[in-house]
Amino acid sequence: MERIEPVFSHQALDASGLLSGKARAKKSCKVARPSVLEMEGRLSLANYWLYHATFNLDAFMLCYAAAYFLLRHNPAALLLSIGTLFMLNCWISLALVLRRTRDTGRSAWWCWLIVLPLIGELFMLYLALKPGQDEPNRAGRPNQPYPRTEYGKIALLAILNSILVVLLLITFRPQIADASRILFAAFLNLFS
């Protein structure tokens, strides 16, 4: 039987007309890229903590605070900016949870658990603590492991970020209450 070769392909062919080893390996296994907006692939536990701490906690808290301090006198603009930031924050959170769920060997449909009030928080805690599978699964190969010395730094970063978030929430409690009041009034004004 004659082999069918790709006609309009830029992939490297070896002397026998088959795909070369590198092209075959690249085509067969999908490696998760370190992108926070990527919905496909896997995300290791260490990368989850790095991305979650950096993008969901630090960056968005700073953006929310900047939006409040810059736009608190214009409730409609504040509502629009906070809503936009919230939607982007939800997208990034969903991307992280989807990839993390696949890394543990579960189907992406398990992510629907996060909408349930108490079960969602327990599922998020499960994802934040359970290591991923070491072998390739249907979502691709596992991420490259970090050296052992880096795990201590990642754990320290996660702990420091958690402490920072709690301290910021305690310190800026009056501003958070004021922002909540302004946003609630703007939301009611929008629909009345």
BELMOUR-V173653 format. One record per helix or strand of 2 or more residues. SS is the DSSP state (~ for helix, > for strand). FROM is the first residue (numbers start at 0). LEN is the number of residues. If there is no record, write none. Layout:
SS	FROM	LEN
SS	FROM	LEN
This chain:
~	20	8
~	44	27
~	74	29
~	107	8
~	116	13
>	139	2
~	147	24
~	172	19
